[in-house]
Amino acid sequence: MEPEEKKWMKKSLILQAIVVVFFLCIYFTGLYRTCIGAQISMIFCILMLAVGYWLMGEKRKTSIVYVGYAIALFAIYIFARLVYDNCFGG
């Protein structure tokens, strides 16, 4: 494996670990049911989307990157609904 390939995989694994730990914390604390928790989660999903776009810019347009991109968009939709329901009583 090339050094550049190892570097990209390391960045990807670190990002995935951060995402998993964050969402486990949000889920087990029930924070996503509150107004501020849903807002924080949605902002984090938008940041994930930005990082995914950054990773795509590194000439790694594989199907797994597109799947992650789609999941992040869906998560933004879910948390936007939670923000609406929890903050505005939708």
PyMOL Python script that loads the backbone (N, CA, C, O; Angstrom):
from pymol import cmd

cmd.read_pdbstr("""\
ATOM      1  N   MET A   1       0.842  -1.183   0.000  1.00  0.00           N
ATOM      2  CA  MET A   1       0.000   0.000   0.000  1.00  0.00           C
ATOM      3  C   MET A   1       0.889   1.248   0.000  1.00  0.00           C
ATOM      4  O   MET A   1       1.922   1.294   0.668  1.00  0.00           O
ATOM      5  N   GLU A   2       0.466   2.248  -0.758  1.00  0.00           N
ATOM      6  CA  GLU A   2       1.232   3.488  -0.842  1.00  0.00           C
ATOM      7  C   GLU A   2       1.121   4.290   0.458  1.00  0.00           C
ATOM      8  O   GLU A   2       0.135   4.159   1.184  1.00  0.00           O
ATOM      9  N   PRO A   3       2.122   5.114   0.752  1.00  0.00           N
ATOM     10  CA  PRO A   3       2.027   5.958   1.945  1.00  0.00           C
ATOM     11  C   PRO A   3       0.822   6.908   1.902  1.00  0.00           C
ATOM     12  O   PRO A   3       0.202   7.185   2.928  1.00  0.00           O
ATOM     13  N   GLU A   4       0.503   7.399   0.701  1.00  0.00           N
ATOM     14  CA  GLU A   4      -0.654   8.299   0.582  1.00  0.00           C
ATOM     15  C   GLU A   4      -1.956   7.557   0.898  1.00  0.00           C
ATOM     16  O   GLU A   4      -2.859   8.105   1.530  1.00  0.00           O
ATOM     17  N   GLU A   5      -2.035   6.311   0.449  1.00  0.00           N
ATOM     18  CA  GLU A   5      -3.218   5.488   0.708  1.00  0.00           C
ATOM     19  C   GLU A   5      -3.364   5.218   2.208  1.00  0.00           C
ATOM     20  O   GLU A   5      -4.471   5.271   2.744  1.00  0.00           O
ATOM     21  N   LYS A   6      -2.258   4.930   2.876  1.00  0.00           N
ATOM     22  CA  LYS A   6      -2.294   4.704   4.327  1.00  0.00           C
ATOM     23  C   LYS A   6      -2.728   5.967   5.059  1.00  0.00           C
ATOM     24  O   LYS A   6      -3.499   5.902   6.017  1.00  0.00           O
ATOM     25  N   LYS A   7      -2.236   7.103   4.610  1.00  0.00           N
ATOM     26  CA  LYS A   7      -2.585   8.379   5.235  1.00  0.00           C
ATOM     27  C   LYS A   7      -4.084   8.644   5.109  1.00  0.00           C
ATOM     28  O   LYS A   7      -4.726   9.075   6.067  1.00  0.00           O
ATOM     29  N   TRP A   8      -4.637   8.386   3.926  1.00  0.00           N
ATOM     30  CA  TRP A   8      -6.058   8.601   3.705  1.00  0.00           C
ATOM     31  C   TRP A   8      -6.897   7.655   4.555  1.00  0.00           C
ATOM     32  O   TRP A   8      -7.902   8.065   5.136  1.00  0.00           O
ATOM     33  N   MET A   9      -6.486   6.385   4.630  1.00  0.00           N
ATOM     34  CA  MET A   9      -7.227   5.409   5.431  1.00  0.00           C
ATOM     35  C   MET A   9      -7.176   5.761   6.912  1.00  0.00           C
ATOM     36  O   MET A   9      -8.163   5.568   7.622  1.00  0.00           O
ATOM     37  N   LYS A  10      -6.053   6.270   7.385  1.00  0.00           N
ATOM     38  CA  LYS A  10      -5.929   6.648   8.789  1.00  0.00           C
ATOM     39  C   LYS A  10      -6.878   7.803   9.113  1.00  0.00           C
ATOM     40  O   LYS A  10      -7.556   7.789  10.140  1.00  0.00           O
ATOM     41  N   LYS A  11      -6.920   8.807   8.224  1.00  0.00           N
ATOM     42  CA  LYS A  11      -7.842   9.930   8.434  1.00  0.00           C
ATOM     43  C   LYS A  11      -9.282   9.449   8.447  1.00  0.00           C
ATOM     44  O   LYS A  11     -10.082   9.894   9.270  1.00  0.00           O
ATOM     45  N   SER A  12      -9.609   8.555   7.552  1.00  0.00           N
ATOM     46  CA  SER A  12     -10.964   8.037   7.457  1.00  0.00           C
ATOM     47  C   SER A  12     -11.349   7.257   8.715  1.00  0.00           C
ATOM     48  O   SER A  12     -12.456   7.417   9.229  1.00  0.00           O
ATOM     49  N   LEU A  13     -10.452   6.424   9.206  1.00  0.00           N
ATOM     50  CA  LEU A  13     -10.743   5.641  10.408  1.00  0.00           C
ATOM     51  C   LEU A  13     -10.898   6.525  11.643  1.00  0.00           C
ATOM     52  O   LEU A  13     -11.761   6.274  12.484  1.00  0.00           O
ATOM     53  N   ILE A  14     -10.070   7.554  11.753  1.00  0.00           N
ATOM     54  CA  ILE A  14     -10.183   8.470  12.885  1.00  0.00           C
ATOM     55  C   ILE A  14     -11.521   9.193  12.841  1.00  0.00           C
ATOM     56  O   ILE A  14     -12.186   9.335  13.867  1.00  0.00           O
ATOM     57  N   LEU A  15     -11.919   9.650  11.659  1.00  0.00           N
ATOM     58  CA  LEU A  15     -13.205  10.324  11.508  1.00  0.00           C
ATOM     59  C   LEU A  15     -14.359   9.397  11.864  1.00  0.00           C
ATOM     60  O   LEU A  15     -15.290   9.802  12.560  1.00  0.00           O
ATOM     61  N   GLN A  16     -14.303   8.160  11.392  1.00  0.00           N
ATOM     62  CA  GLN A  16     -15.365   7.201  11.694  1.00  0.00           C
ATOM     63  C   GLN A  16     -15.456   6.927  13.189  1.00  0.00           C
ATOM     64  O   GLN A  16     -16.556   6.817  13.731  1.00  0.00           O
ATOM     65  N   ALA A  17     -14.327   6.816  13.856  1.00  0.00           N
ATOM     66  CA  ALA A  17     -14.327   6.571  15.298  1.00  0.00           C
ATOM     67  C   ALA A  17     -14.947   7.742  16.056  1.00  0.00           C
ATOM     68  O   ALA A  17     -15.718   7.536  16.994  1.00  0.00           O
ATOM     69  N   ILE A  18     -14.617   8.960  15.657  1.00  0.00           N
ATOM     70  CA  ILE A  18     -15.185  10.145  16.298  1.00  0.00           C
ATOM     71  C   ILE A  18     -16.694  10.174  16.114  1.00  0.00           C
ATOM     72  O   ILE A  18     -17.434  10.457  17.056  1.00  0.00           O
ATOM     73  N   VAL A  19     -17.145   9.884  14.910  1.00  0.00           N
ATOM     74  CA  VAL A  19     -18.583   9.888  14.617  1.00  0.00           C
ATOM     75  C   VAL A  19     -19.316   8.848  15.457  1.00  0.00           C
ATOM     76  O   VAL A  19     -20.362   9.145  16.034  1.00  0.00           O
ATOM     77  N   VAL A  20     -18.781   7.640  15.529  1.00  0.00           N
ATOM     78  CA  VAL A  20     -19.430   6.576  16.286  1.00  0.00           C
ATOM     79  C   VAL A  20     -19.502   6.930  17.767  1.00  0.00           C
ATOM     80  O   VAL A  20     -20.556   6.769  18.381  1.00  0.00           O
ATOM     81  N   VAL A  21     -18.423   7.402  18.347  1.00  0.00           N
ATOM     82  CA  VAL A  21     -18.412   7.765  19.766  1.00  0.00           C
ATOM     83  C   VAL A  21     -19.394   8.910  20.041  1.00  0.00           C
ATOM     84  O   VAL A  21     -20.124   8.877  21.032  1.00  0.00           O
ATOM     85  N   PHE A  22     -19.412   9.910  19.177  1.00  0.00           N
ATOM     86  CA  PHE A  22     -20.321  11.039  19.368  1.00  0.00           C
ATOM     87  C   PHE A  22     -21.776  10.583  19.354  1.00  0.00           C
ATOM     88  O   PHE A  22     -22.547  10.936  20.247  1.00  0.00           O
ATOM     89  N   PHE A  23     -22.151   9.802  18.349  1.00  0.00           N
ATOM     90  CA  PHE A  23     -23.545   9.395  18.249  1.00  0.00           C
ATOM     91  C   PHE A  23     -23.947   8.411  19.339  1.00  0.00           C
ATOM     92  O   PHE A  23     -25.107   8.401  19.752  1.00  0.00           O
ATOM     93  N   LEU A  24     -23.025   7.589  19.812  1.00  0.00           N
ATOM     94  CA  LEU A  24     -23.343   6.726  20.947  1.00  0.00           C
ATOM     95  C   LEU A  24     -23.602   7.554  22.202  1.00  0.00           C
ATOM     96  O   LEU A  24     -24.517   7.263  22.972  1.00  0.00           O
ATOM     97  N   CYS A  25     -22.787   8.589  22.397  1.00  0.00           N
ATOM     98  CA  CYS A  25     -23.003   9.476  23.554  1.00  0.00           C
ATOM     99  C   CYS A  25     -24.353  10.186  23.457  1.00  0.00           C
ATOM    100  O   CYS A  25     -25.093  10.263  24.438  1.00  0.00           O
ATOM    101  N   ILE A  26     -24.666  10.699  22.279  1.00  0.00           N
ATOM    102  CA  ILE A  26     -25.950  11.388  22.076  1.00  0.00           C
ATOM    103  C   ILE A  26     -27.110  10.425  22.315  1.00  0.00           C
ATOM    104  O   ILE A  26     -28.100  10.785  22.952  1.00  0.00           O
ATOM    105  N   TYR A  27     -26.986   9.204  21.806  1.00  0.00           N
ATOM    106  CA  TYR A  27     -28.081   8.240  21.918  1.00  0.00           C
ATOM    107  C   TYR A  27     -28.285   7.773  23.354  1.00  0.00           C
ATOM    108  O   TYR A  27     -29.413   7.785  23.848  1.00  0.00           O
ATOM    109  N   PHE A  28     -27.222   7.365  24.029  1.00  0.00           N
ATOM    110  CA  PHE A  28     -27.373   6.793  25.363  1.00  0.00           C
ATOM    111  C   PHE A  28     -27.726   7.840  26.418  1.00  0.00           C
ATOM    112  O   PHE A  28     -28.323   7.504  27.440  1.00  0.00           O
ATOM    113  N   THR A  29     -27.368   9.090  26.188  1.00  0.00           N
ATOM    114  CA  THR A  29     -27.765  10.129  27.144  1.00  0.00           C
ATOM    115  C   THR A  29     -29.162  10.660  26.848  1.00  0.00           C
ATOM    116  O   THR A  29     -29.746  11.360  27.676  1.00  0.00           O
ATOM    117  N   GLY A  30     -29.704  10.335  25.676  1.00  0.00           N
ATOM    118  CA  GLY A  30     -31.029  10.831  25.312  1.00  0.00           C
ATOM    119  C   GLY A  30     -31.020  12.306  24.953  1.00  0.00           C
ATOM    120  O   GLY A  30     -32.069  12.950  24.917  1.00  0.00           O
ATOM    121  N   LEU A  31     -29.848  12.835  24.692  1.00  0.00           N
ATOM    122  CA  LEU A  31     -29.709  14.260  24.416  1.00  0.00           C
ATOM    123  C   LEU A  31     -30.432  14.685  23.139  1.00  0.00           C
ATOM    124  O   LEU A  31     -30.838  15.839  23.004  1.00  0.00           O
ATOM    125  N   TYR A  32     -30.592  13.743  22.199  1.00  0.00           N
ATOM    126  CA  TYR A  32     -31.235  14.091  20.936  1.00  0.00           C
ATOM    127  C   TYR A  32     -32.720  14.431  21.114  1.00  0.00           C
ATOM    128  O   TYR A  32     -33.340  14.969  20.196  1.00  0.00           O
ATOM    129  N   ARG A  33     -33.293  14.125  22.274  1.00  0.00           N
ATOM    130  CA  ARG A  33     -34.701  14.434  22.529  1.00  0.00           C
ATOM    131  C   ARG A  33     -34.906  15.863  23.013  1.00  0.00           C
ATOM    132  O   ARG A  33     -36.046  16.316  23.128  1.00  0.00           O
ATOM    133  N   THR A  34     -33.833  16.575  23.294  1.00  0.00           N
ATOM    134  CA  THR A  34     -33.945  17.962  23.736  1.00  0.00           C
ATOM    135  C   THR A  34     -33.691  18.904  22.574  1.00  0.00           C
ATOM    136  O   THR A  34     -33.137  18.506  21.549  1.00  0.00           O
ATOM    137  N   CYS A  35     -34.098  20.152  22.738  1.00  0.00           N
ATOM    138  CA  CYS A  35     -33.938  21.139  21.670  1.00  0.00           C
ATOM    139  C   CYS A  35     -32.459  21.365  21.355  1.00  0.00           C
ATOM    140  O   CYS A  35     -32.059  21.301  20.193  1.00  0.00           O
ATOM    141  N   ILE A  36     -31.663  21.623  22.357  1.00  0.00           N
ATOM    142  CA  ILE A  36     -30.250  21.936  22.133  1.00  0.00           C
ATOM    143  C   ILE A  36     -29.486  20.702  21.648  1.00  0.00           C
ATOM    144  O   ILE A  36     -28.580  20.817  20.823  1.00  0.00           O
ATOM    145  N   GLY A  37     -29.852  19.526  22.158  1.00  0.00           N
ATOM    146  CA  GLY A  37     -29.194  18.305  21.721  1.00  0.00           C
ATOM    147  C   GLY A  37     -29.444  18.013  20.253  1.00  0.00           C
ATOM    148  O   GLY A  37     -28.538  17.590  19.535  1.00  0.00           O
ATOM    149  N   ALA A  38     -30.675  18.239  19.806  1.00  0.00           N
ATOM    150  CA  ALA A  38     -30.991  18.026  18.392  1.00  0.00           C
ATOM    151  C   ALA A  38     -30.249  19.043  17.525  1.00  0.00           C
ATOM    152  O   ALA A  38     -29.796  18.711  16.430  1.00  0.00           O
ATOM    153  N   GLN A  39     -30.125  20.269  18.008  1.00  0.00           N
ATOM    154  CA  GLN A  39     -29.395  21.289  17.250  1.00  0.00           C
ATOM    155  C   GLN A  39     -27.911  20.929  17.144  1.00  0.00           C
ATOM    156  O   GLN A  39     -27.317  21.042  16.072  1.00  0.00           O
ATOM    157  N   ILE A  40     -27.320  20.498  18.254  1.00  0.00           N
ATOM    158  CA  ILE A  40     -25.905  20.103  18.243  1.00  0.00           C
ATOM    159  C   ILE A  40     -25.703  18.926  17.290  1.00  0.00           C
ATOM    160  O   ILE A  40     -24.734  18.894  16.532  1.00  0.00           O
ATOM    161  N   SER A  41     -26.614  17.970  17.333  1.00  0.00           N
ATOM    162  CA  SER A  41     -26.498  16.806  16.457  1.00  0.00           C
ATOM    163  C   SER A  41     -26.590  17.207  14.994  1.00  0.00           C
ATOM    164  O   SER A  41     -25.845  16.692  14.161  1.00  0.00           O
ATOM    165  N   MET A  42     -27.500  18.124  14.672  1.00  0.00           N
ATOM    166  CA  MET A  42     -27.645  18.554  13.287  1.00  0.00           C
ATOM    167  C   MET A  42     -26.399  19.300  12.820  1.00  0.00           C
ATOM    168  O   MET A  42     -25.942  19.099  11.695  1.00  0.00           O
ATOM    169  N   ILE A  43     -25.851  20.153  13.668  1.00  0.00           N
ATOM    170  CA  ILE A  43     -24.619  20.874  13.313  1.00  0.00           C
ATOM    171  C   ILE A  43     -23.476  19.878  13.098  1.00  0.00           C
ATOM    172  O   ILE A  43     -22.670  20.034  12.180  1.00  0.00           O
ATOM    173  N   PHE A  44     -23.415  18.857  13.951  1.00  0.00           N
ATOM    174  CA  PHE A  44     -22.369  17.845  13.794  1.00  0.00           C
ATOM    175  C   PHE A  44     -22.535  17.088  12.480  1.00  0.00           C
ATOM    176  O   PHE A  44     -21.544  16.768  11.823  1.00  0.00           O
ATOM    177  N   CYS A  45     -23.773  16.798  12.091  1.00  0.00           N
ATOM    178  CA  CYS A  45     -24.008  16.119  10.810  1.00  0.00           C
ATOM    179  C   CYS A  45     -23.574  16.994   9.647  1.00  0.00           C
ATOM    180  O   CYS A  45     -23.022  16.492   8.668  1.00  0.00           O
ATOM    181  N   ILE A  46     -23.814  18.291   9.740  1.00  0.00           N
ATOM    182  CA  ILE A  46     -23.381  19.202   8.679  1.00  0.00           C
ATOM    183  C   ILE A  46     -21.857  19.223   8.608  1.00  0.00           C
ATOM    184  O   ILE A  46     -21.286  19.261   7.518  1.00  0.00           O
ATOM    185  N   LEU A  47     -21.197  19.198   9.767  1.00  0.00           N
ATOM    186  CA  LEU A  47     -19.736  19.118   9.776  1.00  0.00           C
ATOM    187  C   LEU A  47     -19.247  17.808   9.171  1.00  0.00           C
ATOM    188  O   LEU A  47     -18.246  17.789   8.453  1.00  0.00           O
ATOM    189  N   MET A  48     -19.953  16.706   9.459  1.00  0.00           N
ATOM    190  CA  MET A  48     -19.592  15.424   8.855  1.00  0.00           C
ATOM    191  C   MET A  48     -19.703  15.496   7.341  1.00  0.00           C
ATOM    192  O   MET A  48     -18.864  14.958   6.618  1.00  0.00           O
ATOM    193  N   LEU A  49     -20.744  16.163   6.874  1.00  0.00           N
ATOM    194  CA  LEU A  49     -20.934  16.304   5.439  1.00  0.00           C
ATOM    195  C   LEU A  49     -19.792  17.109   4.825  1.00  0.00           C
ATOM    196  O   LEU A  49     -19.305  16.783   3.742  1.00  0.00           O
ATOM    197  N   ALA A  50     -19.368  18.163   5.524  1.00  0.00           N
ATOM    198  CA  ALA A  50     -18.253  18.979   5.027  1.00  0.00           C
ATOM    199  C   ALA A  50     -16.959  18.174   4.991  1.00  0.00           C
ATOM    200  O   ALA A  50     -16.183  18.279   4.041  1.00  0.00           O
ATOM    201  N   VAL A  51     -16.728  17.376   6.023  1.00  0.00           N
ATOM    202  CA  VAL A  51     -15.522  16.549   6.042  1.00  0.00           C
ATOM    203  C   VAL A  51     -15.590  15.484   4.951  1.00  0.00           C
ATOM    204  O   VAL A  51     -14.579  15.165   4.327  1.00  0.00           O
ATOM    205  N   GLY A  52     -16.787  14.934   4.722  1.00  0.00           N
ATOM    206  CA  GLY A  52     -16.954  13.972   3.637  1.00  0.00           C
ATOM    207  C   GLY A  52     -16.652  14.595   2.288  1.00  0.00           C
ATOM    208  O   GLY A  52     -16.035  13.968   1.426  1.00  0.00           O
ATOM    209  N   TYR A  53     -17.088  15.832   2.111  1.00  0.00           N
ATOM    210  CA  TYR A  53     -16.799  16.545   0.863  1.00  0.00           C
ATOM    211  C   TYR A  53     -15.295  16.765   0.727  1.00  0.00           C
ATOM    212  O   TYR A  53     -14.739  16.655  -0.366  1.00  0.00           O
ATOM    213  N   TRP A  54     -14.639  17.079   1.851  1.00  0.00           N
ATOM    214  CA  TRP A  54     -13.190  17.276   1.846  1.00  0.00           C
ATOM    215  C   TRP A  54     -12.476  15.977   1.471  1.00  0.00           C
ATOM    216  O   TRP A  54     -11.517  15.992   0.699  1.00  0.00           O
ATOM    217  N   LEU A  55     -12.948  14.851   2.021  1.00  0.00           N
ATOM    218  CA  LEU A  55     -12.342  13.569   1.681  1.00  0.00           C
ATOM    219  C   LEU A  55     -12.579  13.221   0.217  1.00  0.00           C
ATOM    220  O   LEU A  55     -11.711  12.633  -0.427  1.00  0.00           O
ATOM    221  N   MET A  56     -13.740  13.578  -0.310  1.00  0.00           N
ATOM    222  CA  MET A  56     -14.012  13.318  -1.718  1.00  0.00           C
ATOM    223  C   MET A  56     -13.078  14.127  -2.607  1.00  0.00           C
ATOM    224  O   MET A  56     -12.753  13.711  -3.718  1.00  0.00           O
ATOM    225  N   GLY A  57     -12.652  15.275  -2.117  1.00  0.00           N
ATOM    226  CA  GLY A  57     -11.744  16.104  -2.886  1.00  0.00           C
ATOM    227  C   GLY A  57     -10.353  15.514  -2.997  1.00  0.00           C
ATOM    228  O   GLY A  57      -9.530  15.997  -3.774  1.00  0.00           O
ATOM    229  N   GLU A  58     -10.087  14.480  -2.231  1.00  0.00           N
ATOM    230  CA  GLU A  58      -8.775  13.839  -2.276  1.00  0.00           C
ATOM    231  C   GLU A  58      -8.723  12.686  -3.268  1.00  0.00           C
ATOM    232  O   GLU A  58      -7.983  11.721  -3.076  1.00  0.00           O
ATOM    233  N   LYS A  59      -9.511  12.793  -4.325  1.00  0.00           N
ATOM    234  CA  LYS A  59      -9.497  11.820  -5.430  1.00  0.00           C
ATOM    235  C   LYS A  59      -9.863  10.412  -4.964  1.00  0.00           C
ATOM    236  O   LYS A  59      -9.334   9.425  -5.475  1.00  0.00           O
ATOM    237  N   ARG A  60     -10.753  10.329  -4.009  1.00  0.00           N
ATOM    238  CA  ARG A  60     -11.186   9.024  -3.508  1.00  0.00           C
ATOM    239  C   ARG A  60     -12.698   8.906  -3.701  1.00  0.00           C
ATOM    240  O   ARG A  60     -13.438   8.768  -2.727  1.00  0.00           O
ATOM    241  N   LYS A  61     -13.146   8.958  -4.911  1.00  0.00           N
ATOM    242  CA  LYS A  61     -14.579   8.921  -5.170  1.00  0.00           C
ATOM    243  C   LYS A  61     -15.039   7.470  -5.322  1.00  0.00           C
ATOM    244  O   LYS A  61     -15.450   7.040  -6.400  1.00  0.00           O
ATOM    245  N   THR A  62     -14.960   6.744  -4.236  1.00  0.00           N
ATOM    246  CA  THR A  62     -15.398   5.355  -4.233  1.00  0.00           C
ATOM    247  C   THR A  62     -16.845   5.292  -3.783  1.00  0.00           C
ATOM    248  O   THR A  62     -17.392   6.276  -3.285  1.00  0.00           O
ATOM    249  N   SER A  63     -17.459   4.140  -3.958  1.00  0.00           N
ATOM    250  CA  SER A  63     -18.874   3.998  -3.614  1.00  0.00           C
ATOM    251  C   SER A  63     -19.100   4.172  -2.114  1.00  0.00           C
ATOM    252  O   SER A  63     -20.150   4.676  -1.716  1.00  0.00           O
ATOM    253  N   ILE A  64     -18.155   3.772  -1.275  1.00  0.00           N
ATOM    254  CA  ILE A  64     -18.347   3.911   0.172  1.00  0.00           C
ATOM    255  C   ILE A  64     -18.385   5.376   0.585  1.00  0.00           C
ATOM    256  O   ILE A  64     -19.076   5.729   1.541  1.00  0.00           O
ATOM    257  N   VAL A  65     -17.658   6.228  -0.114  1.00  0.00           N
ATOM    258  CA  VAL A  65     -17.704   7.658   0.187  1.00  0.00           C
ATOM    259  C   VAL A  65     -19.076   8.211  -0.159  1.00  0.00           C
ATOM    260  O   VAL A  65     -19.624   9.025   0.584  1.00  0.00           O
ATOM    261  N   TYR A  66     -19.638   7.774  -1.284  1.00  0.00           N
ATOM    262  CA  TYR A  66     -20.969   8.232  -1.676  1.00  0.00           C
ATOM    263  C   TYR A  66     -22.039   7.733  -0.710  1.00  0.00           C
ATOM    264  O   TYR A  66     -22.995   8.451  -0.418  1.00  0.00           O
ATOM    265  N   VAL A  67     -21.884   6.513  -0.215  1.00  0.00           N
ATOM    266  CA  VAL A  67     -22.830   5.978   0.768  1.00  0.00           C
ATOM    267  C   VAL A  67     -22.763   6.801   2.056  1.00  0.00           C
ATOM    268  O   VAL A  67     -23.799   7.140   2.629  1.00  0.00           O
ATOM    269  N   GLY A  68     -21.555   7.120   2.512  1.00  0.00           N
ATOM    270  CA  GLY A  68     -21.401   7.951   3.700  1.00  0.00           C
ATOM    271  C   GLY A  68     -21.998   9.328   3.504  1.00  0.00           C
ATOM    272  O   GLY A  68     -22.580   9.895   4.429  1.00  0.00           O
ATOM    273  N   TYR A  69     -21.857   9.863   2.319  1.00  0.00           N
ATOM    274  CA  TYR A  69     -22.416  11.164   1.976  1.00  0.00           C
ATOM    275  C   TYR A  69     -23.940  11.122   2.057  1.00  0.00           C
ATOM    276  O   TYR A  69     -24.562  12.040   2.592  1.00  0.00           O
ATOM    277  N   ALA A  70     -24.535  10.062   1.529  1.00  0.00           N
ATOM    278  CA  ALA A  70     -25.990   9.902   1.562  1.00  0.00           C
ATOM    279  C   ALA A  70     -26.495   9.724   2.995  1.00  0.00           C
ATOM    280  O   ALA A  70     -27.536  10.272   3.358  1.00  0.00           O
ATOM    281  N   ILE A  71     -25.769   8.967   3.803  1.00  0.00           N
ATOM    282  CA  ILE A  71     -26.160   8.766   5.205  1.00  0.00           C
ATOM    283  C   ILE A  71     -26.110  10.086   5.967  1.00  0.00           C
ATOM    284  O   ILE A  71     -26.991  10.370   6.778  1.00  0.00           O
ATOM    285  N   ALA A  72     -25.083  10.892   5.711  1.00  0.00           N
ATOM    286  CA  ALA A  72     -24.980  12.187   6.383  1.00  0.00           C
ATOM    287  C   ALA A  72     -26.140  13.099   5.986  1.00  0.00           C
ATOM    288  O   ALA A  72     -26.681  13.805   6.837  1.00  0.00           O
ATOM    289  N   LEU A  73     -26.527  13.096   4.722  1.00  0.00           N
ATOM    290  CA  LEU A  73     -27.672  13.900   4.289  1.00  0.00           C
ATOM    291  C   LEU A  73     -28.963  13.430   4.958  1.00  0.00           C
ATOM    292  O   LEU A  73     -29.781  14.247   5.380  1.00  0.00           O
ATOM    293  N   PHE A  74     -29.141  12.122   5.053  1.00  0.00           N
ATOM    294  CA  PHE A  74     -30.327  11.584   5.713  1.00  0.00           C
ATOM    295  C   PHE A  74     -30.336  11.929   7.202  1.00  0.00           C
ATOM    296  O   PHE A  74     -31.384  12.246   7.763  1.00  0.00           O
ATOM    297  N   ALA A  75     -29.168  11.865   7.837  1.00  0.00           N
ATOM    298  CA  ALA A  75     -29.074  12.212   9.258  1.00  0.00           C
ATOM    299  C   ALA A  75     -29.406  13.688   9.474  1.00  0.00           C
ATOM    300  O   ALA A  75     -30.043  14.036  10.469  1.00  0.00           O
ATOM    301  N   ILE A  76     -28.985  14.554   8.561  1.00  0.00           N
ATOM    302  CA  ILE A  76     -29.331  15.970   8.673  1.00  0.00           C
ATOM    303  C   ILE A  76     -30.845  16.138   8.608  1.00  0.00           C
ATOM    304  O   ILE A  76     -31.418  16.919   9.368  1.00  0.00           O
ATOM    305  N   TYR A  77     -31.489  15.413   7.708  1.00  0.00           N
ATOM    306  CA  TYR A  77     -32.954  15.473   7.608  1.00  0.00           C
ATOM    307  C   TYR A  77     -33.609  15.018   8.918  1.00  0.00           C
ATOM    308  O   TYR A  77     -34.524  15.677   9.410  1.00  0.00           O
ATOM    309  N   ILE A  78     -33.151  13.908   9.478  1.00  0.00           N
ATOM    310  CA  ILE A  78     -33.728  13.381  10.723  1.00  0.00           C
ATOM    311  C   ILE A  78     -33.559  14.394  11.861  1.00  0.00           C
ATOM    312  O   ILE A  78     -34.509  14.674  12.591  1.00  0.00           O
ATOM    313  N   PHE A  79     -32.343  14.943  12.010  1.00  0.00           N
ATOM    314  CA  PHE A  79     -32.116  15.880  13.101  1.00  0.00           C
ATOM    315  C   PHE A  79     -32.830  17.210  12.864  1.00  0.00           C
ATOM    316  O   PHE A  79     -33.209  17.883  13.822  1.00  0.00           O
ATOM    317  N   ALA A  80     -33.018  17.596  11.605  1.00  0.00           N
ATOM    318  CA  ALA A  80     -33.807  18.801  11.327  1.00  0.00           C
ATOM    319  C   ALA A  80     -35.251  18.597  11.773  1.00  0.00           C
ATOM    320  O   ALA A  80     -35.870  19.511  12.318  1.00  0.00           O
ATOM    321  N   ARG A  81     -35.784  17.409  11.543  1.00  0.00           N
ATOM    322  CA  ARG A  81     -37.139  17.103  12.029  1.00  0.00           C
ATOM    323  C   ARG A  81     -37.187  17.121  13.554  1.00  0.00           C
ATOM    324  O   ARG A  81     -38.144  17.622  14.144  1.00  0.00           O
ATOM    325  N   LEU A  82     -36.142  16.567  14.195  1.00  0.00           N
ATOM    326  CA  LEU A  82     -36.102  16.584  15.662  1.00  0.00           C
ATOM    327  C   LEU A  82     -36.018  18.009  16.201  1.00  0.00           C
ATOM    328  O   LEU A  82     -36.660  18.330  17.201  1.00  0.00           O
ATOM    329  N   VAL A  83     -35.233  18.867  15.547  1.00  0.00           N
ATOM    330  CA  VAL A  83     -35.150  20.264  15.972  1.00  0.00           C
ATOM    331  C   VAL A  83     -36.518  20.917  15.858  1.00  0.00           C
ATOM    332  O   VAL A  83     -36.954  21.620  16.769  1.00  0.00           O
ATOM    333  N   TYR A  84     -37.189  20.687  14.747  1.00  0.00           N
ATOM    334  CA  TYR A  84     -38.517  21.274  14.558  1.00  0.00           C
ATOM    335  C   TYR A  84     -39.493  20.778  15.625  1.00  0.00           C
ATOM    336  O   TYR A  84     -40.229  21.572  16.213  1.00  0.00           O
ATOM    337  N   ASP A  85     -39.500  19.467  15.875  1.00  0.00           N
ATOM    338  CA  ASP A  85     -40.432  18.899  16.853  1.00  0.00           C
ATOM    339  C   ASP A  85     -40.115  19.346  18.275  1.00  0.00           C
ATOM    340  O   ASP A  85     -41.023  19.685  19.034  1.00  0.00           O
ATOM    341  N   ASN A  86     -38.830  19.350  18.645  1.00  0.00           N
ATOM    342  CA  ASN A  86     -38.455  19.646  20.025  1.00  0.00           C
ATOM    343  C   ASN A  86     -38.397  21.135  20.335  1.00  0.00           C
ATOM    344  O   ASN A  86     -38.658  21.534  21.470  1.00  0.00           O
ATOM    345  N   CYS A  87     -38.066  21.960  19.360  1.00  0.00           N
ATOM    346  CA  CYS A  87     -37.905  23.386  19.633  1.00  0.00           C
ATOM    347  C   CYS A  87     -39.165  24.198  19.328  1.00  0.00           C
ATOM    348  O   CYS A  87     -39.458  25.188  19.998  1.00  0.00           O
ATOM    349  N   PHE A  88     -39.899  23.766  18.311  1.00  0.00           N
ATOM    350  CA  PHE A  88     -41.053  24.558  17.886  1.00  0.00           C
ATOM    351  C   PHE A  88     -42.373  23.844  18.116  1.00  0.00           C
ATOM    352  O   PHE A  88     -43.431  24.347  17.740  1.00  0.00           O
ATOM    353  N   GLY A  89     -42.312  22.673  18.732  1.00  0.00           N
ATOM    354  CA  GLY A  89     -43.532  21.950  19.083  1.00  0.00           C
ATOM    355  C   GLY A  89     -44.292  21.419  17.885  1.00  0.00           C
ATOM    356  O   GLY A  89     -45.515  21.288  17.922  1.00  0.00           O
ATOM    357  N   GLY A  90     -43.553  21.109  16.806  1.00  0.00           N
ATOM    358  CA  GLY A  90     -44.161  20.660  15.561  1.00  0.00           C
ATOM    359  C   GLY A  90     -44.950  19.429  15.738  1.00  0.00           C
ATOM    360  O   GLY A  90     -45.528  18.922  14.777  1.00  0.00           O
TER     361      GLY A  90
END
""", "prot")
cmd.dss("prot")
cmd.show_as("cartoon", "prot")
cmd.util.cbc("prot")
cmd.orient("prot")
